[in-house]
Amino acid sequence: MTLRGGHLPAPGEPISLLAVINTPPQPASSGSYDFARDAYFQSVGGVGFALGPVQTWYPETPPPARLRLTMRINALRWALTRRIVDTLGIQSGGLAAAMTTGHDAFIPKDQVNDLRAAGLAHIISISGLHMAIVGGFVFAILRFGIAAWPWLALRVPGKKLAAGAALAAVLAYLVLSGWPPPAERSAVTAAVAFGAILFDRQAISLHALALAALVVLLLQPEAVTQPGFQMSFAATAALVALAEVWPHPVREINAPWPIRIVQGAWTWLLAGAAASFVAGTATGPFAMQDFNRVSTWGLISNLVTEPISGFLMMPGLAIGAVLAPFGLGEWPLKVAGFAIYLMNRVAHIAANAPYAQLNVASGPEWSLPAAFLGLLWPCLWKGPLRWLGLPLALAVNLAPKPATPDVWVDGAGSAVAVRSGREAVLFRPDVKLFGAELWARRRGLEPQTTPVSRDAAYDCDHWSCTPLATAPLKVASAWNLKRPLKEGRFAQMCGSSELVILRNDFARESCAAPLVLTGADFARGGSAELWRLAPGKWRVVWAQDLRGRRPWTWGPDPQFAP
């Protein structure tokens, strides 16, 4: 729900409000991300906006026990979030809270943009990196502590005891984070690794990773088509394969400590660079196909921030979160805040470096499965023949891009974009901007978010746009629903255009344009992409046609109901 100003309810607080609720939105373009699909599997039945103020609700009967427990956990997470933000301030506290409790509402927008451009946006979502650091930190501290006490080390299995405590820490972190799907997947993977230690099995292996993937698919079968699942397990598989082939040279036992420090620093630097490069290469095809972004300086940014996050930020947040209820978490949180400051500085420098972020058009549909198989082959095969998978791994990069659409229209017929070279000219830059930018990036175009380019080619008023002589395509659009256009405007649109897009559907018969799309067409087919084949001839691809007939594609038209 989008709420009006005034009282902002905290998670776990029962509220009452008057609101308009709609079905979850359709994809912004044919074949793109479908929010309604994810909403269906998350049991979200609708989205909407409030018509009045939010009021605290006092139910007459207590909620079920499971819901009461969820509300109490959410209230605890929110209280910890506010404590972290109040201690560190917005600049560092927003990111600290997001990595501790999963609440990312306090992160400044400029920080999010810098992290995304620097290839560090993965730090915001609680996933494998966070689980590995928390579990690994607890495991290392306990194992070292047990080994440092000879009496205890001779009487208890220190490694298994540390693994059990690390597993408990991972599960506690999962609850504290709000149990989001990425954190659940990462917790399963960490649980399998620590469980392998408890059962005297190898913790880091492709067998353990396969078992973790099977468990995740039993819990979240819909995750197999989600970019997060694909990228997470592709990166982990590549890192496990790297660990299997990583050389372990024999070193002298009695080497002087300055030499050992140099050797250790060089090994860490080389291993960190190799791990960042391999993980970035494994996730690259998915990032290009699904998010259409390439962070040029992502490898260097991740290499610089790895020790900051591993040795300062995450341990500080973990200790601070544990000690915060007792009033002792300020200093650990301050250490974490300093680490976040350093990370934001690295992200800002990388985001403002030349060619920091490149937009890449999505490849054909077959290129991503081909790239996945190409990445999987080197991970599973041993020996020189593993490099046979390299051409397939680069399928998204090398495959010819599909023909770029000439026109895009959102699912309501209220926003239109026209291709002009490598630019996407938006008829209404302030309406449906997220969907327009998503479509433009997916097709390798640069969205023009100011009316300068539009006004140079189209004559637009408050309710419509008609093409000028300089227009790249003779496209007209009117987004009025009830208020009529000014006299003669409709006739001008239909007489000077090859394509007319109307948000309403009561004037179709009187328009003589070769192709006219109205509100009824968009209600039936959703958003549309159009290719101009010849003067007056167009090919239209509707988003609903690619979605199929599934529970989350229900619409007002009976033909889309299952």
HELIX and SHEET records of a PDB file:
HELIX    1   1 PHE A   35  PHE A   41  1                                   7    
HELIX    2   2 ALA A   65  THR A  101  1                                  37    
HELIX    3   3 LYS A  109  ALA A  117  1                                   9    
HELIX    4   4 ALA A  121  ILE A  123  5                                   3    
HELIX    5   5 GLY A  128  ALA A  147  1                                  20    
HELIX    6   6 PRO A  150  ALA A  153  1                                   4    
HELIX    7   7 GLY A  158  LEU A  176  1                                  19    
HELIX    8   8 PRO A  181  LEU A  198  1                                  18    
HELIX    9   9 LEU A  206  LEU A  219  1                                  14    
HELIX   10  10 PRO A  221  THR A  225  5                                   5    
HELIX   11  11 PRO A  227  VAL A  245  1                                  19    
HELIX   12  12 TRP A  257  PHE A  286  1                                  30    
HELIX   13  13 ALA A  287  PHE A  291  3                                   5    
HELIX   14  14 GLY A  298  ILE A  308  1                                  11    
HELIX   15  15 SER A  309  MET A  313  3                                   5    
HELIX   16  16 MET A  314  LEU A  323  1                                  10    
HELIX   17  17 ALA A  324  PHE A  326  5                                   3    
HELIX   18  18 GLU A  330  ALA A  351  1                                  22    
HELIX   19  19 SER A  367  LEU A  380  1                                  14    
HELIX   20  20 PRO A  384  GLY A  389  5                                   6    
HELIX   21  21 LEU A  390  ALA A  393  1                                   4    
HELIX   22  22 ALA A  395  LEU A  398  1                                   4    
HELIX   23  23 LEU A  433  ARG A  442  1                                  10    
HELIX   24  24 PRO A  451  ALA A  457  1                                   7    
HELIX   25  25 ARG A  489  SER A  496  1                                   8    
HELIX   26  26 GLY A  519  GLY A  525  1                                   7    
HELIX   27  27 ALA A  543  ARG A  547  1                                   5    
HELIX   28  28 PRO A  551  THR A  553  5                                   3    
HELIX   29  29 PRO A  558  PHE A  560  5                                   3    
SHEET    1   A 2 ILE A  15  SER A  16  0                                        
SHEET    2   A 2 GLN A  55  THR A  56 -1                                        
SHEET    1   B 2 ALA A  19  ASN A  22  0                                        
SHEET    2   B 2 VAL A  47  ALA A  50 -1                                        
SHEET    1   C 2 ARG A 293  SER A 295  0                                        
SHEET    2   C 2 GLN A 357  ASN A 359 -1                                        
SHEET    1   D 6 GLU A 446  GLN A 448  0                                        
SHEET    2   D 6 GLU A 423  LEU A 426  1                                        
SHEET    3   D 6 VAL A 416  SER A 420 -1                                        
SHEET    4   D 6 VAL A 407  VAL A 409 -1                                        
SHEET    5   D 6 ALA A 528  ALA A 534 -1                                        
SHEET    6   D 6 LYS A 537  TRP A 542 -1                                        
SHEET    1   E 5 TYR A 458  CYS A 460  0                                        
SHEET    2   E 5 SER A 464  PRO A 467 -1                                        
SHEET    3   E 5 VAL A 475  ALA A 478 -1                                        
SHEET    4   E 5 LEU A 499  LEU A 502  1                                        
SHEET    5   E 5 LEU A 515  LEU A 517  1                                        
END                                                                             
